[in-house]
């Protein structure tokens, strides 16, 4: 089981295409640097202990096709960028609404 926060500098790994860290004990927020991963296609962080909001700059993830965030304590209004991604062929979005 992976514990602790996601690295704040995760956006420096610009070649990442898939991030799957589901069913662990990640804590803290989704770092804003996630929005710098321009090639990201899959972000699966479901069933962790994450909190906070979905970073607005994730709207830059034009290649994102799957986003799984359910089973966390992510709060707030789902940002309009999710609608923009849906129009850009987001195949799967799951969250606790």
N, C-alpha and C positions, 0 to 999 in steps of 0.2 A: 504494500500500500504506500502510495506517495503522499507525503504530508507537507504542509507549509504553503506559502504563497507561490503563485506563478512568478517567474523572474520578471522584474520590472523592465529589463532590457530585452525581452523576448523579440521585440520588433527588429532587432539588429540581425536576426537570422533570416535575411530576406529571401532565401531560397526555399523556405518551408512551404510545403503544399498541403500537408495533412497534419493536424494536431489532434491526437486522441489520448486523453488523460481522464477517461471516464471511470467512475466507481472507485474513487480514491478519497483522500481527505485533504484536498486542496483548500486553502483558506484565503481570505482577503478578497480583493477585487480582481476583475479582469483588467489587466494593465492596458492603458491606452495604446501602448506600442503595438498591440495586436493589429491595429489599423494600418501599420506600416508593412504588413506582410502581404504585398500585392499579389502574390501567386497562391495565396491560401485558398484551398477548395473545400476543406472539411475542418470544422472546429467542433470537437465533441468533448465537452466538459461536464457532461451530465453526472448527476449523483455524486457531488462533492459538497463542500461546505463554503462555497463562494457566496459573496454578498455584494451589495452595491448595485450600480446600474450597468447596462450594456454601454460600452464606450461609443460615443457619437461618431468618432472617426472610423468605426468599422464600416461606415458607408463607403469608404474607399475600396473595400474588398470586392471588386467587381467580378472576380472569378469564384467567389464563395458559392457553393452549391448545397452544402449541408451545414446546419447550425443546430447543435443540441445542447441546451442549457437547463433542461428540467432537472428537478431534484437538488436544486441549490436554493439559496435565499436571495436571489436577485430580485430587486424591487424597482418600483417606479413604472412609468409608462413606457411601453415598447416604442422605441423611437421610430419616426417615419422612415428611417433608412431601411428598416425591414421590408416595408412596402416597395421601396425602390429595388431592393435585392430580389424580391419576389418577381418583379417585372423583368429582371435580368436572369430569370431561370433558376431561382433558388428552389431546389427540389425538395428540401426537407428542412423545416424549422420546428423544433419542439421546445416548449417551455411550459412552466407551470403558470397558467394565467388565472 
